[in-house]
Amino acid sequence: MISNSEMIRIRRQMQRRIRDVVAERRRARQEAEIHGHTGDPADARADSSLTTTA
């Protein structure tokens, strides 16, 4: 059985990992916005609809 202190340690570790992932995704989104690419599939469809085919 897991002791109370181990449970608290595991919970804090999980919270740190979640914060790290959220921060990493936020940075990636901000970089994508700076470079003009949002990663949204709708953007790719809109871009492809602008091209003409013979």
C-alpha positions as CSV (number, residue, x, y, z in Angstrom):
1,M,0.0,0.0,0.0
2,I,1.2,3.5,-0.8
3,S,1.8,5.7,2.2
4,N,0.3,9.2,2.5
5,S,3.6,10.9,1.9
6,E,4.3,8.8,-1.2
7,M,0.9,9.7,-2.5
8,I,1.6,13.4,-2.0
9,R,5.0,13.1,-3.7
10,I,3.4,11.3,-6.7
11,R,0.7,13.9,-7.0
12,R,3.1,16.8,-6.9
13,Q,5.3,15.0,-9.5
14,M,2.3,14.5,-11.8
15,Q,1.3,18.2,-11.4
16,R,4.8,19.3,-12.3
17,R,4.8,17.1,-15.4
18,I,1.4,18.5,-16.5
19,R,2.6,22.1,-16.0
20,D,5.7,21.3,-18.0
21,V,3.6,19.9,-20.9
22,V,1.2,22.8,-20.8
23,A,4.1,25.3,-20.9
24,E,5.8,23.4,-23.7
25,R,2.6,23.4,-25.8
26,R,2.0,27.1,-25.1
27,R,5.5,27.9,-26.3
28,A,5.0,25.8,-29.4
29,R,1.7,27.6,-30.2
30,Q,3.4,31.0,-29.7
31,E,6.2,30.1,-32.0
32,A,3.8,28.8,-34.6
33,E,1.8,32.1,-34.5
34,I,5.1,34.0,-34.9
35,H,6.0,31.9,-38.0
36,G,2.5,32.2,-39.4
37,H,1.5,28.6,-39.1
38,T,-1.2,27.6,-36.6
39,G,-1.2,23.8,-37.4
40,D,-4.9,24.0,-37.9
41,P,-6.0,21.6,-40.6
42,A,-8.7,24.1,-41.7
43,D,-5.8,26.5,-42.6
44,A,-4.3,23.9,-44.9
45,R,-7.7,23.3,-46.6
46,A,-8.2,27.0,-47.1
47,D,-4.7,27.3,-48.6
48,S,-5.3,24.4,-51.0
49,S,-8.6,25.9,-52.2
50,L,-6.7,29.0,-53.4
51,T,-4.7,27.0,-55.9
52,T,-6.1,26.5,-59.3
53,T,-6.0,23.3,-61.2
54,A,-6.0,22.9,-65.0
